[in-house]
Amino acid sequence: MGKSWPARALQLNQYLLDGVNPDGTPCQYRQGGLRFPDKSALSQVQLSKHDLVRMVVDEAVSVRVCQLFVDGNHRTAILSIYEKLADAGWWLDMSAIDLYILISNRSQAEWSMVKVCMVKLILGHLKHEPDIHVHARQIYAGRVKLIAEINTLFEDVHAFLFSPGPGMCEKRIKWRLFRRHSKKRHVQYISLYGRPQIK
């Protein structure tokens, strides 16, 4: 991977999207837009664990809010968190989809509050591991990549529940089947969208 983070973040984006945006164009930064902040000089500074996590979260949220890339900004932001922490010798033992739910911010909370929640959650799931094996990083990158499929499931369920066509009985059955099929995804859906008002 490239040593500068603008180049490296683009490489992460390319990996997550298999090099191609949904419209068929190559993965790239938005034309005339911002680039991933390059703070490689800070890697030489001994930051406290809290300051490191806060910096990494700030950068990730910037990717999400400013939409630095044509596509895949949420996933690129999440993978950059794991990679930057791993570079510093910290392994984040936390579900990628849980980070996705936070950084998606579907509730439209103040971003300052979202950052505080992310920092607190990440600090509670960090393990000091100076020599993180590349295989472990590859496995986690694969999990971040799978977020696209999980999000498609959430969006399909959400679209069905809130579409005008199906009756309330059909929606109730769909919701119960979804909950029965995967309690974990059911809880994650509620965290992302809130509990649907199905009587």
MOMOFEN-V101200 format. One record per residue. N is the residue number from 1. RES is the residue in one letter. SS is DSSP state (H for helix, E for strand, L for the rest). OMEGA is omega as a letter, one per 30 degrees, with the letter a starting at -180 (NA if undefined). Layout:
N;RES;SS;OMEGA + N;RES;SS;OMEGA
//
This chain:
1;M;L;l + 2;G;L;a + 3;K;L;l + 4;S;L;a + 5;W;H;l + 6;P;H;l + 7;A;H;a + 8;R;H;l + 9;A;H;l + 10;L;H;l + 11;Q;H;l + 12;L;H;l + 13;N;H;l + 14;Q;H;l + 15;Y;H;a + 16;L;H;a + 17;L;L;a + 18;D;L;l + 19;G;L;a + 20;V;E;l + 21;N;L;l + 22;P;L;a + 23;D;L;l + 24;G;L;l + 25;T;L;l + 26;P;E;l + 27;C;L;a + 28;Q;L;l + 29;Y;E;l + 30;R;L;a + 31;Q;L;l + 32;G;L;a + 33;G;L;a + 34;L;L;l + 35;R;L;l + 36;F;L;a + 37;P;L;a + 38;D;L;l + 39;K;L;a + 40;S;H;l + 41;A;H;a + 42;L;H;l + 43;S;H;l + 44;Q;H;a + 45;V;L;l + 46;Q;L;l + 47;L;L;l + 48;S;L;l + 49;K;H;a + 50;H;H;a + 51;D;H;l + 52;L;H;a + 53;V;H;l + 54;R;H;l + 55;M;H;a + 56;V;H;l + 57;V;H;l + 58;D;H;a + 59;E;H;a + 60;A;H;l + 61;V;H;l + 62;S;H;l + 63;V;H;a + 64;R;H;a + 65;V;H;a + 66;C;H;l + 67;Q;L;a + 68;L;L;a + 69;F;E;l + 70;V;L;l + 71;D;L;l + 72;G;L;a + 73;N;H;l + 74;H;H;a + 75;R;H;l + 76;T;H;l + 77;A;H;a + 78;I;H;a + 79;L;H;l + 80;S;H;l + 81;I;H;a + 82;Y;H;a + 83;E;H;a + 84;K;H;l + 85;L;H;l + 86;A;H;l + 87;D;H;a + 88;A;L;l + 89;G;L;l + 90;W;E;l + 91;W;E;a + 92;L;E;a + 93;D;L;a + 94;M;L;a + 95;S;L;l + 96;A;H;a + 97;I;H;l + 98;D;H;l + 99;L;H;l + 100;Y;H;l + 101;I;H;a + 102;L;H;a + 103;I;H;l + 104;S;H;l + 105;N;L;a + 106;R;L;l + 107;S;L;l + 108;Q;L;l + 109;A;L;l + 110;E;L;a + 111;W;H;l + 112;S;H;l + 113;M;H;l + 114;V;H;l + 115;K;H;l + 116;V;H;l + 117;C;H;a + 118;M;H;a + 119;V;H;a + 120;K;H;a + 121;L;H;a + 122;I;H;l + 123;L;H;l + 124;G;L;a + 125;H;L;a + 126;L;E;l + 127;K;E;l + 128;H;E;l + 129;E;L;a + 130;P;L;a + 131;D;L;l + 132;I;L;a + 133;H;L;a + 134;V;H;a + 135;H;H;l + 136;A;H;l + 137;R;H;l + 138;Q;H;l + 139;I;H;a + 140;Y;H;l + 141;A;H;l + 142;G;H;l + 143;R;H;l + 144;V;H;l + 145;K;H;a + 146;L;L;l + 147;I;H;a + 148;A;H;l + 149;E;H;l + 150;I;H;l + 151;N;H;l + 152;T;H;l + 153;L;H;l + 154;F;H;a + 155;E;H;l + 156;D;H;l + 157;V;H;a + 158;H;H;a + 159;A;H;l + 160;F;H;a + 161;L;H;a + 162;F;L;l + 163;S;L;a + 164;P;L;a + 165;G;L;a + 166;P;L;l + 167;G;L;a + 168;M;H;l + 169;C;H;l + 170;E;H;a + 171;K;H;l + 172;R;H;l + 173;I;H;l + 174;K;H;a + 175;W;H;l + 176;R;H;l + 177;L;H;l + 178;F;H;l + 179;R;H;a + 180;R;H;a + 181;H;H;a + 182;S;L;l + 183;K;H;a + 184;K;H;l + 185;R;H;l + 186;H;H;l + 187;V;H;l + 188;Q;H;l + 189;Y;H;a + 190;I;H;l + 191;S;H;a + 192;L;H;a + 193;Y;H;a + 194;G;L;a + 195;R;L;a + 196;P;L;a + 197;Q;L;l + 198;I;L;a + 199;K;L;NA
//
